[in-house]
Amino acid sequence: KTVDGFSETDRAAMSEGAEKHEFQAEVNRLMDIIINSLYTDKQVFLRELVSNAADALEKARFHSVQDETFLGDTKDLEVKIEHDADAKTISITDTGVGMSKADLINNLGTVAKSGTTNFLEAMAEGADTNLIGQFGVGFYSAFLVADKVTVTSKCNDDPVQHVWESSADASFTVVPDPRGNTLGRGSRVTLHLKEDAHDYLSESKLKEASKKYSQFIQFPIYVKVKKEMDVEAEEDDDDKDDEEEKDDVETKDEEEKEEKEEKEEKKPTKKTVFEWEQVNTQKAIWLRAKEDVTEEEYNEFYKSISKDYLDPLAYTHFNAEGEIEFKSILFLPKKAPFDMMDNYWGKKSEVKLFVRRVLVAEKFDELLPRYLNFVRGVVDSDDLPLNVSREQLQQNKIMKVISKKLVRKVLELMKKLAKEEESGDDDEEGDEDEKKEEVKEEKKDKDGDEGLWTKFWKEFNKNLKMGCYEDDSNRSKLSKLLRFSTTKSEGKEISLDKYLDRMQESQESIYYMSGESMEVMQKAPALQIFKKKDLEVLMLSDHLDEPCLQKLADYEGKKFVSIQKADVKLDESEEEKKRFSKIKDMYKVLTDWWKDSLTELTEKGAMKDAGVKIEKVEVSKRLTESPVVVVTSQFGYSAQQERVMKAQAFQNKEQLSMMAGRKTLEINPNHPVVVDLLAKVKVDKEDAAAKDTAQVLFQTALIESGFEIADPSALVNRVYRLMSKELGVDPDAPLKEVEVPEGEEEAEEEEDKDEGEEEAE
């Protein structure tokens, strides 16, 4: 039986003449570590062996440049992968430099010792130094799937072809190949697969794995595939040609007749043939200069790596130089994946990491921060070690440098998109001469009604807000990209720079408010004075907006201030300050009485379990129409944040009550209800109706300001009482059953009886 080209006679001859060698002292232990710990994904054996083959080819190409006769008869530099289902083997053959007997002993008997390393040391000056080692640690990953590995190799320096073999035990053998020189030049690595690795004995699996890891290697990689073809059909065609040559006199009718008869007699049979199919047809466009790559090539490349059906929204193609060198293309997609935020904390970056065109990792934790996990692209570095696992790469300092540069490039691309749109908007707001109108129309035709940044912001705004919250080092850059609706933006979202441009001269803070929707916020009592003074307020309807601004704290020296909190300071004249001071003194009786009344309500009364704590009751500067408003303390949760925190499945109730903040009730001194209350309290502090009104006003203000009432029954009962009084009914009157007149009951019974008799008939 022939296995891997060796007959039983060959094997007998090899076992007789084999030289046995011991592995280097700690190889056994090291191989055990490699097989059991270094690689978590067994499939990488193919990546390692193909990249080793590519290195051997690169070395052969380098030698052929110096010496034209080096390639000899074996001119094609290629890798071929095939499997033998019967023998349970996989073979990877290359036409690279190959190894002599001494090379096989030194390179494969000493872990991480490498012919290429020596080659690099010798050729360090002016030579091509982009090689990772002919056979380093990566070679031993073959033992992840194989219990025996055979390496047949032939190099130009050694006239004899040798066979190296090991079963991952303490020794290996080297023997001259009894078949002679079958390779010409190069190496053939054959893996005798373990039982649990037999799923690699399929064309589709080999094609998928080799394409995944090596689709951008510059040398062609072929996989042997089986195809069926019709043999008889071909023979018929040949016969027909022969007949035409021999006998030109026969008519066409006779030929057609004969063909029909032959087709009826013989049915075509299938013949199995084997072909070599190239798997790495995709070109590594990131290695080319930007000017040489067309828009169409970028779009096709993006689709091939992202599996997206749309073209990218924007891309950046760059070479990083300096401390570390790498090439990269990064794409911003047009549409966000539907599940983008479902597994935000567990999702990894979608940028593929290559080392010299060999895929090292498809998804990587540290390549880009979590908030940029929608970015697609490739990074190809020559400075990373290929034959170590992603777990070790994670800790690599070079990775941190690459990550930093990638983030900077992505943010620069976003900034460019945002700037282009902002400048476009400014043009439209400026003098609208004919030229600008034309540009505007062209832009609309090209990109639709919305600019590129607006489209991007709609899809990925949550990611940028999360970035603003998480990424301390890039927060200031991200803040320039944020967009918010305001009380003056007419439904559009504007940048913070635009807000600053429109600020009033005396305005010292950037005002914002949060709520469920724009409609609800527009009606909020806290907004009244800002409308009156014509001050612009940011409207935050997204749950991530407020934490994002709180992390920012300020922008260009202007602090963010929530208009729903107690510490809002507005610009006032001296006269306004004096008037307000007098009003405060006028209403001191009412505010003190109201504070005591609400303290009793929240600590002993109907709202004692609601978790609401009263800080104070004071005269408001922000109300112009509503009688009262509830605001929270400076560092407590706003109403919107409280709602979000209460909706959490794993909320901590103690922490929530601690962070909820003490509430302040602000009263409008000009509102008739408040004026009436002041008059009643001055007359009688124990007035029950006044207490009732004060408590209902507080509870309705809580609801209007967006806070929840833990037990609404107390408020509902008060509303029922007020309605009763409005209708002139005594709210304390006991309930009585309504008496139904007997006559009506009897009439109903008789009707039911008559209906029953009719049905019976």
C-alpha positions in Angstrom: 0.0 0.0 0.0 1.4 3.4 -1.0 1.0 6.2 1.6 2.2 9.8 0.8 4.1 8.4 -2.3 6.0 5.8 -0.2 5.5 2.1 -1.0 6.0 -0.6 1.6 9.4 -1.4 0.1 10.4 2.3 0.4 9.3 2.3 4.0 11.3 -0.8 4.8 14.4 0.7 3.2 13.9 3.9 5.2 13.5 2.2 8.5 16.8 0.3 7.9 18.8 3.3 7.0 17.2 5.8 9.4 19.3 8.0 11.6 17.6 8.5 15.0 18.1 11.8 16.8 17.0 13.1 20.1 15.1 16.4 20.3 16.8 19.3 22.0 16.7 18.9 25.9 13.3 20.6 26.6 11.6 20.1 23.3 9.1 17.5 24.7 7.9 19.8 27.4 7.8 22.8 25.0 5.8 20.8 22.4 3.4 19.8 25.1 2.9 23.5 25.9 2.4 24.4 22.2 -0.1 21.6 21.6 -2.1 22.1 24.8 -1.8 25.7 25.7 -0.4 28.0 23.0 -3.1 27.6 20.4 -6.8 27.6 21.3 -7.9 27.0 17.7 -6.6 23.8 16.1 -7.3 25.1 12.6 -4.2 27.4 12.9 -1.9 24.5 12.0 -2.8 25.2 8.3 -2.0 28.9 8.8 1.4 28.2 10.3 2.4 25.6 7.7 1.2 27.7 4.7 3.0 30.8 6.0 6.2 28.7 6.6 5.8 27.5 2.9 5.3 31.1 1.8 8.5 32.1 3.6 10.5 29.4 1.9 9.1 30.6 -1.5 10.0 34.2 -0.6 13.6 33.1 0.2 13.7 31.2 -3.2 12.5 34.3 -5.0 15.2 36.4 -3.3 17.9 33.9 -4.3 16.6 33.8 -7.9 16.9 37.6 -8.2 20.6 37.3 -7.3 21.2 34.1 -9.3 19.0 33.5 -12.4 19.9 29.8 -12.5 18.7 29.2 -8.9 15.1 28.1 -9.8 16.4 25.6 -12.4 13.6 23.4 -13.9 11.2 24.2 -11.0 10.3 27.8 -12.0 6.8 28.0 -10.5 6.8 29.3 -6.9 3.6 27.8 -5.4 2.0 26.0 -2.5 -0.2 22.9 -3.1 -2.5 21.3 -0.4 -4.0 17.9 -0.8 -5.6 15.2 1.3 -5.8 11.4 1.1 -9.0 10.2 2.7 -7.9 6.6 2.7 -4.5 7.1 4.2 -5.9 9.9 6.5 -3.2 12.4 5.6 -2.9 16.0 4.6 0.1 17.2 2.6 1.4 20.8 2.1 4.0 21.0 -0.7 6.0 24.1 -1.7 8.6 24.9 -4.3 10.7 27.0 -1.9 14.3 26.8 -0.9 14.0 23.3 0.7 16.3 22.0 3.4 19.4 19.8 3.4 20.0 17.0 5.9 21.8 19.3 8.3 19.0 21.9 8.0 16.3 19.3 8.9 18.3 18.2 12.0 19.0 21.7 13.1 15.8 23.5 12.2 13.3 20.9 13.2 15.2 19.4 16.1 15.6 22.8 17.8 12.4 24.6 18.6 12.3 28.1 17.4 15.6 27.7 15.7 15.3 28.8 12.1 17.1 28.8 8.9 15.6 32.1 8.0 16.7 33.7 11.2 20.3 32.8 10.3 19.6 34.0 6.8 18.4 37.3 8.1 21.4 37.8 10.4 23.7 37.1 7.4 21.8 39.4 5.1 20.8 42.1 7.5 22.3 44.9 5.4 20.2 45.8 2.4 18.4 42.4 2.2 14.7 41.6 2.4 14.2 41.2 6.1 10.4 40.5 6.0 10.7 36.8 6.9 9.5 35.1 10.0 11.5 31.9 10.1 11.5 28.8 7.9 10.3 26.6 10.7 9.9 28.1 14.1 7.4 27.4 16.9 4.6 27.4 14.3 5.8 24.1 12.7 5.0 22.2 15.8 1.3 23.3 15.6 1.1 20.4 13.1 0.9 18.1 16.2 -2.4 19.7 17.2 -4.0 17.5 14.5 -1.4 14.9 13.7 0.2 12.1 15.7 2.9 11.7 13.1 4.5 14.3 10.8 6.7 13.5 7.8 8.8 16.2 6.1 10.3 15.5 2.7 12.8 18.2 1.6 15.2 18.9 -1.2 17.4 22.0 -1.6 19.9 23.0 -4.2 22.9 22.7 -1.9 22.3 19.0 -1.2 22.0 16.5 -4.1 20.1 14.0 -1.9 16.4 14.4 -1.0 15.9 13.6 2.7 12.9 12.5 4.8 12.4 13.8 8.4 9.8 12.0 10.6 8.6 12.3 14.2 5.6 11.1 16.3 5.8 13.9 18.8 7.8 11.7 21.2 11.4 12.5 22.3 13.0 11.6 19.0 12.9 12.0 15.3 14.5 10.2 12.3 16.3 11.5 9.2 16.9 9.3 6.2 17.8 9.7 2.5 14.6 9.3 0.3 14.8 5.9 -1.4 12.7 7.3 -4.3 15.3 9.8 -5.2 14.6 13.4 -6.1 10.8 13.6 -6.5 10.4 17.3 -5.5 13.0 19.0 -7.7 13.3 21.7 -5.0 11.2 22.5 -1.9 9.5 20.7 1.0 6.5 18.5 1.5 4.9 18.3 5.0 2.6 15.4 5.5 0.4 15.1 8.6 -1.0 11.7 9.6 -4.2 12.9 11.3 -5.5 12.0 14.7 -9.0 10.6 14.9 -10.5 13.8 16.2 -9.1 15.7 13.2 -10.6 13.6 10.4 -13.0 16.4 9.5 -10.1 18.1 7.7 -10.1 15.3 5.2 -12.5 17.3 2.9 -12.0 19.7 0.1 -14.4 22.2 1.4 -12.8 22.3 4.9 -9.3 22.7 3.5 -10.4 25.4 1.0 -12.2 27.3 3.7 -9.3 27.2 6.2 -6.6 28.0 3.6 -8.7 30.8 2.2 -9.5 32.2 5.6 -5.8 32.5 6.7 -3.9 32.8 3.5 -6.1 34.6 0.9 -3.7 37.5 0.5 -0.4 35.6 0.3 1.4 36.7 -2.9 2.3 33.2 -4.0 -0.5 31.0 -5.5 -2.0 28.4 -3.1 -3.8 25.5 -4.7 -6.1 22.9 -3.2 -6.6 19.5 -4.9 -10.3 19.1 -5.8 -12.2 16.2 -7.3 -14.4 16.8 -10.3 -16.6 14.5 -12.5 -16.6 14.7 -16.2 -18.3 12.9 -19.1 -15.8 10.6 -20.9 -17.9 9.1 -23.7 -19.0 12.6 -24.9 -15.4 13.5 -25.5 -14.6 10.2 -27.2 -17.5 10.7 -29.6 -16.3 14.1 -30.6 -12.8 12.7 -31.3 -14.2 9.8 -33.5 -16.3 12.3 -35.4 -13.2 14.4 -36.1 -11.3 11.3 -37.3 -14.1 10.3 -39.6 -14.2 13.7 -41.2 -10.5 13.5 -41.9 -10.6 10.0 -43.3 -13.7 10.1 -45.4 -14.7 13.5 -46.8 -17.2 11.9 -49.3 -19.8 11.0 -46.6 -22.8 13.3 -46.6 -24.0 15.2 -43.6 -27.2 13.2 -43.3 -25.2 9.9 -42.9 -23.0 11.5 -40.2 -26.1 12.7 -38.3 -27.6 9.3 -38.6 -24.5 7.6 -37.2 -24.3 10.1 -34.3 -27.9 9.3 -33.3 -27.3 5.6 -33.4 -24.1 5.9 -31.3 -25.9 8.1 -28.7 -28.6 5.5 -28.4 -26.2 2.7 -28.1 -23.8 4.3 -25.6 -24.9 6.3 -22.5 -22.2 8.6 -21.2 -20.4 7.5 -18.0 -18.8 9.8 -15.4 -15.1 9.9 -14.9 -13.5 11.4 -11.8 -10.6 13.7 -12.4 -8.5 15.8 -10.0 -7.6 19.5 -10.5 -5.7 22.1 -8.6 -7.9 25.0 -7.7 -6.4 28.3 -6.6 -7.9 29.7 -3.3 -6.1 33.0 -2.9 -7.3 35.0 -5.9 -8.1 38.1 -3.8 -5.3 40.7 -4.0 -3.9 42.6 -1.0 -4.9 46.1 -2.1 -3.5 47.7 1.1 0.0 47.0 -0.1 -0.5 49.3 -3.1 -0.3 53.1 -3.2 -3.7 54.9 -2.6 -3.4 56.5 -6.1 -3.3 53.1 -7.8 -6.5 51.7 -6.2 -9.8 52.6 -7.8 -13.1 53.3 -5.9 -14.5 50.1 -7.3 -11.6 48.1 -5.9 -12.1 49.6 -2.5 -15.8 48.8 -2.6 -15.3 45.2 -3.7 -12.6 44.6 -1.1 -14.8 46.0 1.6 -17.6 43.6 0.6 -15.3 40.6 0.5 -14.0 41.2 4.1 -17.2 42.4 5.7 -19.8 40.3 3.9 -21.9 43.5 3.5 -24.1 44.0 0.4 -23.7 47.8 0.5 -20.7 49.9 -0.4 -18.9 51.5 2.5 -19.8 55.0 3.6 -16.1 56.2 3.8 -12.7 54.7 4.2 -9.1 55.6 5.1 -6.0 53.9 3.5 -2.7 54.7 5.2 0.8 53.5 6.0 1.9 54.0 9.6 5.6 54.7 10.1 7.9 55.5 12.9 8.0 53.4 16.1 6.2 50.6 14.3 5.3 50.2 10.7 2.1 48.8 9.4 -0.4 49.2 6.5 -4.1 49.5 6.9 -7.4 50.2 5.3 -10.4 51.0 7.6 -14.0 51.3 6.4 -17.1 52.9 8.0 -20.2 51.0 7.0 -23.4 52.7 5.7 -25.7 50.7 8.0 -25.3 49.5 11.6 -25.7 45.8 12.1 -29.1 45.0 13.6 -27.5 43.4 16.7 -24.8 45.9 17.2 -25.7 46.9 20.7 -27.2 43.5 21.8 -23.8 42.2 22.9 -21.9 45.4 23.3 -19.6 44.3 26.1 -18.8 40.9 24.6 -18.3 41.9 21.0 -14.9 42.1 19.5 -13.4 44.4 16.9 -14.1 43.3 13.3 -10.8 44.5 12.0 -8.7 41.6 10.6 -5.1 41.4 11.7 -2.5 40.1 9.2 1.2 39.5 9.7 2.9 39.6 6.3 -0.4 38.9 4.5 -1.2 35.9 6.8 -4.4 36.2 8.8 -3.5 36.0 12.6 -6.9 37.0 14.0 -10.3 37.8 12.5 -11.7 39.3 15.7 -9.5 40.9 18.3 -10.2 42.4 21.7 -7.7 45.2 21.8 -7.3 46.2 18.2 -10.0 48.9 18.5 -12.0 49.9 21.6 -15.5 48.5 22.1 -17.3 51.6 20.9 -15.6 51.3 17.5 -16.5 47.6 17.0 -18.5 48.5 13.9 -15.4 49.6 11.9 -14.3 47.0 9.3 -10.9 46.7 7.7 -7.4 45.1 7.7 -4.2 45.8 9.5 -1.0 44.2 8.1 2.2 44.5 10.2 5.7 43.1 9.6 6.8 43.8 13.2 4.5 41.2 14.9 5.5 37.6 15.6 3.3 35.4 13.5 3.8 32.1 15.2 2.2 33.0 18.6 -1.4 32.8 19.5 -3.8 35.7 19.8 -3.7 35.4 23.6 0.0 36.3 23.6 -0.4 39.0 21.0 -3.0 40.6 23.3 -0.2 41.5 25.7 2.2 42.7 23.0 3.3 46.3 23.4 3.3 46.7 19.6 -0.5 45.9 19.6 -1.1 48.9 21.9 0.8 51.2 19.6 -1.1 49.9 16.6 -4.4 50.3 18.4 -3.7 53.9 19.4 -2.9 54.8 15.7 -6.0 53.0 14.4 -8.2 54.9 16.8 -6.6 58.2 15.8 -7.1 57.4 12.1 -10.8 56.4 12.6 -11.5 59.6 14.6 -9.7 61.7 11.9 -11.9 60.2 9.2 -15.0 60.9 11.2 -13.9 64.5 11.9 -13.3 65.0 8.2 -16.8 63.8 7.3 -18.3 66.1 10.0 -16.3 69.1 8.9 -17.3 68.7 5.3 -20.9 68.6 6.2 -20.6 71.6 8.7 -18.8 73.7 6.0 -21.5 72.7 3.5 -24.2 73.8 6.0 -22.4 77.1 6.6 -22.3 77.7 2.8 -26.0 77.2 2.6 -26.6 79.6 5.5 -24.4 82.2 3.9 -24.9 84.2 0.7 -26.8 81.9 -1.6 -25.4 82.9 -5.0 -25.8 80.8 -8.1 -22.6 78.9 -7.8 -23.4 77.7 -4.3 -26.9 76.7 -5.4 -25.3 74.6 -8.1 -22.9 72.9 -5.7 -25.7 72.3 -3.3 -27.8 70.6 -5.9 -24.9 68.4 -7.1 -24.3 67.4 -3.5 -27.9 66.5 -3.0 -28.0 64.5 -6.2 -24.9 62.6 -5.1 -25.6 61.8 -1.5 -29.4 62.3 -1.3 -30.9 65.0 1.0 -28.7 64.1 4.0 -25.0 64.6 4.2 -22.6 61.7 4.9 -22.1 62.6 8.5 -25.8 62.9 9.2 -26.3 59.4 7.8 -23.4 58.1 9.8 -24.7 59.8 13.0 -28.1 58.3 12.6 -26.6 54.8 12.5 -23.8 55.0 15.0 -24.5 57.8 17.4 -24.9 55.4 20.4 -21.3 54.1 19.8 -19.8 57.6 19.9 -21.7 58.5 23.0 -20.4 55.3 24.7 -16.9 56.3 23.5 -17.4 59.7 25.1 -18.3 57.9 28.3 -15.5 55.2 28.2 -12.5 56.6 26.4 -10.8 59.2 28.6 -7.9 59.8 26.3 -10.1 60.6 23.2 -13.0 62.3 25.0 -12.2 65.8 23.7 -11.9 64.5 20.1 -15.2 62.7 20.4 -17.0 65.7 21.9 -16.4 67.6 18.6 -18.4 64.8 16.8 -21.4 64.8 19.0 -24.7 66.2 17.7 -27.8 67.2 19.7 -31.3 68.7 19.0 -32.0 72.0 20.8 -34.9 74.4 21.4 -33.8 76.4 18.4 -32.5 73.8 16.0 -35.9 73.1 14.4 -35.6 69.3 14.6 -32.0 69.2 13.2 -29.1 68.0 15.3 -26.3 70.5 15.8 -22.7 70.3 17.0 -21.6 71.8 20.3 -19.4 74.3 18.4 -22.5 75.6 16.6 -24.3 75.9 20.0 -21.3 78.0 21.3 -21.5 80.3 18.2 -25.1 81.0 18.9 -24.7 81.6 22.7 -25.6 84.9 24.2 -22.7 87.1 25.3 -23.5 87.0 29.0 -24.2 83.2 29.0 -21.7 81.3 31.0 -23.0 77.7 30.8 -24.3 75.2 28.2 -27.8 74.4 29.3 -29.4 71.0 28.7 -32.4 69.0 29.8 -33.4 65.3 29.4 -36.7 63.6 28.9 -38.6 60.8 27.1 -39.3 62.8 23.9 -39.0 66.2 22.4 -42.7 66.9 22.8 -42.6 66.1 26.5 -39.5 68.3 27.1 -41.0 71.3 25.1 -43.9 71.4 27.7 -41.7 71.0 30.8 -42.1 73.8 33.4 -38.3 73.9 33.9 -37.9 75.3 30.4 -40.3 78.3 30.8 -37.8 80.9 31.8 -35.3 79.8 29.1 -37.9 80.3 26.4 -38.7 83.8 27.9 -35.0 84.8 27.9 -34.4 83.3 24.5 -31.7 80.9 25.8 -30.9 77.8 23.7 -31.1 74.5 25.6 -29.9 71.1 24.4 -32.7 68.5 24.4 -31.5 65.0 25.4 -34.0 62.3 24.5 -31.5 59.4 24.3 -30.7 57.4 27.4 -26.9 57.8 26.7 -26.9 61.6 26.2 -26.9 62.6 29.9 -24.2 60.3 31.2 -22.1 61.4 28.1 -22.4 65.1 29.0 -21.8 64.4 32.7 -18.5 62.7 31.8 -17.6 65.6 29.6 -18.4 68.1 32.4 -17.5 71.1 30.2 -16.8 72.1 26.6 -14.4 74.8 25.5 -14.4 76.1 29.1 -18.2 76.3 29.3 -19.8 74.0 31.9 -22.8 71.8 31.2 -25.7 72.7 33.5 -29.0 70.7 33.7 -32.0 73.1 33.9 -33.8 70.3 35.8 -31.5 70.7 38.8 -31.5 73.1 41.7 -28.2 74.9 41.0 -29.2 76.8 37.8 -27.9 80.4 37.8 -29.3 82.9 35.3 -28.1 86.3 34.3 -29.9 89.0 36.4 -29.9 92.8 36.8 -29.4 94.4 40.2 -33.1 95.5 40.1 -34.2 91.9 39.5 -32.0 90.6 42.4 -33.5 93.2 44.8 -37.1 92.3 43.8 -36.4 88.6 44.1 -35.0 89.1 47.6 -38.2 90.9 48.7 -40.4 88.2 47.2 -38.5 85.5 49.1 -39.1 87.4 52.4 -42.8 87.8 51.5 -43.2 84.0 50.9 -41.0 82.8 53.8 -44.1 81.9 55.8 -45.5 79.8 53.0 -42.2 78.0 52.0 -41.5 77.1 55.7 -45.0 75.8 56.2 -44.9 73.9 52.9 -41.6 72.3 53.7 -42.9 71.0 57.1 -46.1 69.7 55.4 -44.1 67.8 52.7 -41.6 66.4 55.2 -44.6 65.0 57.2 -46.1 63.6 53.9 -42.8 61.9 52.8 -41.6 60.7 56.2 -44.8 59.7 58.0 -47.7 60.2 55.6 -48.9 58.5 52.4 -45.5 58.9 50.6 -43.3 57.4 53.4 -42.3 54.4 51.2 -41.8 56.4 48.0 -38.2 57.1 48.7 -38.7 60.9 48.1 -36.7 63.2 50.3 -37.5 66.9 50.5 -34.5 69.3 50.5 -36.4 72.6 50.6 -39.3 74.6 49.2 -38.2 77.9 47.6 -39.4 80.7 45.3 -38.5 79.9 41.7 -36.7 82.0 39.1 -37.4 79.5 36.3 -41.3 79.4 36.3 -43.4 81.8 34.3 -46.6 79.8 33.8 -46.8 76.7 36.0 -47.5 77.1 39.7 -44.8 74.6 40.9 -41.9 72.5 39.7 -39.8 69.7 41.3 -36.0 69.8 40.7 -33.4 67.5 42.0 -30.1 68.3 43.8 -26.9 69.0 41.7 -25.3 65.6 42.0 -28.5 63.4 42.1 -30.1 61.6 39.3 -32.4 63.5 37.0 -35.9 62.2 36.4 -34.8 60.5 33.1 -31.8 58.8 34.8 -34.0 57.6 37.6 -36.4 56.0 35.1 -33.5 54.3 33.3 -32.0 53.0 36.5 -35.3 51.7 37.8 -35.7 49.8 34.5 -32.5 47.8 35.0 -33.0 44.1 35.7 -30.2 44.0 38.3 -30.8 47.4 39.9 -29.6 48.0 43.4 -32.4 49.7 45.3 -30.2 51.0 48.1 -27.8 52.6 45.6 -30.8 54.0 43.6 -32.3 55.7 46.7 -28.9 57.1 47.6 -28.3 58.5 44.1 -31.9 59.7 43.5 -31.0 63.0 45.2 -33.1 65.2 47.5 -36.0 67.0 45.8 -36.6 70.8 45.8 -40.1 72.2 45.2 -39.9 75.6 43.5 -43.1 77.8 43.6 -44.2 80.5 41.2 -44.9 83.6 43.3 -47.1 85.1 40.6 -49.4 82.1 40.1 -53.0 82.7 41.6 -53.0 79.2 43.3 -49.8 80.0 45.2 -51.0 83.5 46.1 -54.2 82.0 47.5 -52.3 79.4 49.5 -50.1 82.2 51.0 -53.3 84.0 52.1 -54.8 80.9 53.6 -51.6 79.9 55.5 -51.2 83.4 56.9 -54.8 83.1 58.4 -54.6 79.5 59.6 -51.6 77.1 59.3 -53.8 74.1 60.2 -56.2 74.7 57.3 -57.0 71.2 56.0 -57.9 72.4 52.5 -54.6 74.3 52.2 -52.7 71.2 53.3 -54.6 69.1 50.7 -53.9 71.6 47.9 -50.2 71.8 48.9 -49.7 68.0 48.8 -51.6 67.5 45.5 -49.5 70.3 43.9 -46.3 68.6 45.0 -47.4 65.2 43.7 -48.6 66.5 40.3 -45.4 68.5 40.0 -43.4 65.3 40.6 -45.3 63.7 37.7 -45.0 66.7 35.4 -41.2 66.9 36.1 -40.9 63.2 35.0 -40.5 61.5 38.4 -42.5 58.5 39.3 -44.8 58.2 42.3 -44.3 54.9 44.1 -47.9 54.8 45.5 -50.3 56.8 43.4 -53.4 55.9 45.5 -53.0 58.9 47.8 -53.0 61.3 44.9 -55.9 59.5 43.2 -58.0 59.7 46.4 -57.3 63.5 46.6 -58.3 64.0 43.0 -61.6 62.1 43.7 -62.2 64.3 46.7 -61.6 67.5 44.7 -63.9 66.2 42.0 -66.6 65.4 44.6 -66.4 69.0 46.0 -66.5 70.4 42.4 -69.8 68.5 41.9 -71.2 69.5 45.2 -71.0 66.0 46.7 -69.8 65.3 50.2 -66.5 63.4 49.7 -66.8 61.7 53.1 -70.4 60.5 52.5 -70.6 56.6 53.1 -71.3 54.4 50.1 -74.8 52.9 49.8 -76.2 50.2 47.5 -78.4 51.6 44.8 -82.0 50.4 45.3 -83.6 48.9 42.2 -87.4 49.5 42.0 -89.3 46.1 42.4 -91.7 46.8 39.5 -88.8 46.8 37.1 -87.5 43.5 38.4 -90.8 41.7 38.1 -91.3 43.0 34.6 -87.9 41.6 33.6 -88.7 38.2 35.1 -91.9 38.0 33.2 -90.1 38.9 29.9 -87.5 36.1 30.6 -90.3 33.6 31.3 -92.2 34.4 28.0 -88.9 34.1 26.0 -88.3 30.7 27.5 -91.8 29.4 26.6 -91.4 30.6 23.0 -88.1 28.7 22.6 -89.6 25.5 24.0 -92.4 25.6 21.4 
